[in-house]
Amino acid sequence: MPALEHLVISFSDAPTVRIYIWDDVTTKTVMPDPPWQGYGVQSASGNLEGVFTRRGDLRGFQSERIKAAFNWSANALSMYDAGDAVGFYWTRDARQLPAYETSAPLRTILNWRAQQRNGHFIHGAVVGGANNGVLVAGKGGSGKSTTALAALRAGLRYVSDDYCLVSIEPEPAAHCVFSSAKVDPGNLFRAEHILFTRSKNQNSHDDKEVFFLHPQFAKQIAPRLPLKAILLPRITGEEQSRLTPAPQADAIRALTVSTVCQFPGAGKQTVDIIMSLVNQLPCYHFDFGTDLSQAAGVIADLLEDQKEVSE
């Protein structure tokens, strides 16, 4: 799990959470038959019906204490006991995990733990300066990763390009959990500065290339950044980038839809955290230009303006 290597610490006698991880192939064991029966079936309308929801919820196997989810496309089971803070992660063959799992490992279990502390993972990129950052939100293909990598290339600090942990108290902030990046093969020309960090374990069914930025970019990886704005990227094809004020409703929609549909159990608490973020931060449409250095400069200028306002 190189995506987590930047968080390695010395041994702790009192960890706040334990997660047990194994697969059948490596351990030569076989997962017992689960207590639930049946499979998720995609209906004609596109909905996933049956035991599994599209995002992995196991219907009838959830409680305040015990959480369970099955990622049917990755063949991975996640379970969590909130009372004892113990998680379990199983897959049949770890070598076959897709890019979205290896680039953000254990995120379902870690999110359940974060929810106990009034935090939540958000589907979004976060970059910034020395003291603050911006949350870049939008659906896949909207320009989040392009924005994050352009900022990294320009020397800005990096928290995430896809999933970050956010907290509200004492101020809105983003925390780096995964020091990874994902790039569509058609956009590799925009990622020349990180090509040497490309994962060597790509699978044939991965739709994106995965990069692990630690330790090569360790000095730019920010463990935590206070958030000062929300950006909603729009790729325009024009050379210059610009910011225009965005309605709060646009930010709520961008954050909620892409986050709630990806995290099992996400619901009211998720929406409350997103609403709090949007209510506390200014929102902008970020019309992303082809001049990547100028686009990163727009972010840097915004952060400097926000710094002056706070002072």
N, C-alpha and C positions, 0 to 999 in steps of 0.2 A: 504493500500500500504506500507507494512513494508520494501520493498526494498528501499524506499526513506527516511526512518525515520532518517538516519544519516545526512540528509541535512536540517532538521527542524531548522528554525530560528524564532526569534520573529517577530511579525507582521510588515509588511512594508507598508507604505502609498503609495509607488510608485513602485509596482512590475514591472519587465521588461516584464513579460508575464503573462496572466491570462488563466487558463484552466478550463472550466466547464465540470463536469463529472456527468453522471447519467445512471441509467438503468431503464428498464420498470418495473421490478418486485418490486424493492424497492420503487419507487416513484408512482407506480400505474398509470403510464402514458403509452401511446402507441406512438411509433415513427410514425410520418406522412409518408405517402408513399413518397419515394424519387423521384426526378424529372427524374432520369434515369430509363430505362426499360430494363429488361432482366437480365441474370445471366451469370456468367463465366461457360463455358462448356469445359471440357477436351476432346481434340481431340484424334484421334487414335495415333497420333505422341507424345502425352503427353503434348502438349502445351495447355494453358488455353486461350480459345478464347471467345469473347463476350465483355461485358462491363468491367469486371474485369480482370486485368492481374494477373498472379500467385502471384506476390509480393503485389498486392492490389491496384495498380493504377486504377482510374476510368477514362476510356477513354472519352475525351471530357469535363471533369470537372476539368481542371487544368489551372491555369494562373500564372503570376508572383506574383499576390497578393493572390489569393485563392487556397488553396491546399485541396485535398480530397482523401481519401483512405478508402477502405473497406476490412478488414481482414475477408474473407469469412469462414475460418476454425474456427475463434474465435467469429464470428458474432459480430464484433466491427467496428464502424465507427469513423474515425478520420478526423477532418477538422481544417483548420488553416487560419486565416486572417493575412497575413504578414504586412498589412498596420497598423492595430490596435494592433498587437501582442496578438491576442485572439484565443484560441483553444477550440475545442469541442470534447468530447469523449463520445460515447454512446455504450452500449451493452444491449442486451435483459435481461440477468441475470448475474450479476457480480459473483455470486457463481459458475457459469459454465465456467468461463474463464480458459483456459488451462495454464499449468505451464510456457510456454514461454511468456505469457502475464503478469502473476503476478510476475514473477522474473525480468521483465524489463518493467514496466508499462509506458504507454504514450510515448514510445520511438520514434514513428513516428512523433508525434507533437513536441517533444523536439528536434528531429533531424532537422525538418524544421526551428525551431528557431535557432539552432546552425549554420545552413547554412547561416543565415543572418549575422553571425559573423565570417564567414570563418572557421567554425569548422564542424566536422562530426562525427557521431557514426561509429565505426569500429567493425566488428565482430572479436573479439580477446580477449585474456586474457592479463592482465598487472600485473606484480609483480615486487618488487624491494627492494632496501635497503633504507637507511635513506635519500639519496639525489638523486637517479636516479632509473630508471627501464627499463625493457625490454618488448616489445610487442610480444606476442606469437600468431602466426597466423596459420590458417589452417581450413580445412573443419571439420564438425562435426565428432567426433570419432578419430581425429588425435592426441589428447592428451592435448588439451588446458586446460581443467578443471583439469585433473590429474596433470599437471604442476603447475597450480595456487594453488591447494590445498596442494601439496607437499611443495611449498614455504611457504604457510601460516603455515603449521605444523612446519617448520624449523625456524619460527620466522621472516620471511621476511615480508615486507609490501605488502598490497593487494589493487589493484584498481578494477580488474574485472576478471571474468572467462569466460565472453561471449560477453558483449558489453561494450565498453568504448568510451567516448568522446575524440577525439584528436583535438589538435590545432597545428598550424605550427609556428606562431609568438608569442613571439620573438625567440622561440626554439621549436622543436618538444616535445610535452608533452601530457600525458594522464590524464584525469580527471575522478574521481569516481562518477558515477551517481547512480548506482544500487549496493547496498551492499549485493548482493545475490550470490548464487552458485547453479548450477544444476549438479546432479550426476546420471549417468545411474545406475539402480538397481544392475546391475552386478558388479559395481565398488564400492559399498558401503563399502567394506572391506578396501578401501583406504581412506575412509572419516570418520573413527571412531572418529577422533578428533573434528568433527563438528556435529556429530549425534544429540547432544542435542539441536541444533538450527533448526532442521527439521520443515518445515511448517506443521501446523496441518490441513490445508485446501486442501490437495491433492484431485484431482478429479480422477475418475476411468479411464478416458481416457488419463491421463498424462503419458508420456513415460519416464519421469525423476523425480527424487526426488528434491524438492526445499528446500534450506536452506537460512535463513536470518541471516547474520553474525553480525549484529548490534542488541544490544549493546555489546554482549559477546566478540567480537573481535575488539571493537572500537579503541583500541590502535594501532592495526595493519592496520586498514583501512586508506589508504593514500588519501586525497582529490585530490592531484595532484602530479605527478612525471614526471620530465623531462625524455625523452626516450633516451637511449644510444645504443640500438641494437634491431634487429628484429630476433626472433627465429622461425624456422619452425620445429615443433616436428615430430619425427618419432618413433613409439613404436617398439623396436627391439626384446624384450624378453631377451636381455642380462642383466647381473647384473649392469654393469657400464654404465654411461652416458658420452657422449662426444659431443663436438662442432666441426663442420667443416665448412669452408666458403661456403656460398651458392650464386649462381648467383642471381643478382637482379631480373631477369625475374621470378624466382621461387617465390620470395617474392611478386612481383606485382600480379602474378597469384593467389596466396593464399589469399591475401587481397582483391583483386578486385572481384573475383568470389563470395566469400562468403558474401561480404558486399553489392554489387550492387543488388544481387538477393533478398535481404531481406528488403531493404528500398525503399518504393515508392518514385518515383521522382529522385532517385539516377542516376547520369549521369556524365557529363563532370567535374563538380566541384568535385564530389566524386573521380573520377580518378585522377584529378590534385592534390588533397590532398594526395592521396596514393602515387603518383609518387614523390611528394616532400618528404614524409617520407622516402621512399626507397632510394632516392638520397642522403639524409643526414645521414642515419644510416647504419652501417655495418650489413650484413645479414648472418645468420648461420643456417645450419641444426642442429637440436638438437636431437640427437639419445638418446631417453629417456629410461633409464634402470630401472630394477625392484627394485633397491635399491633407494627408494624415498629420503632418507636423502642425499645420494651422489648426486642425480640429482639436488636437491636444492642447494647443495654446488657448483656445476658447475656454476649455475646462479650467486651465490654470488661472486665467484671468477671472473667471467666475469665482473660484475659490479665494483669490486675493481680495476681490470685492466683498465677499461674505466675511472675510477676516476683518476687513476695515469696518464693516457695519457692526460686527459683534464687539469690536474694541470701542 
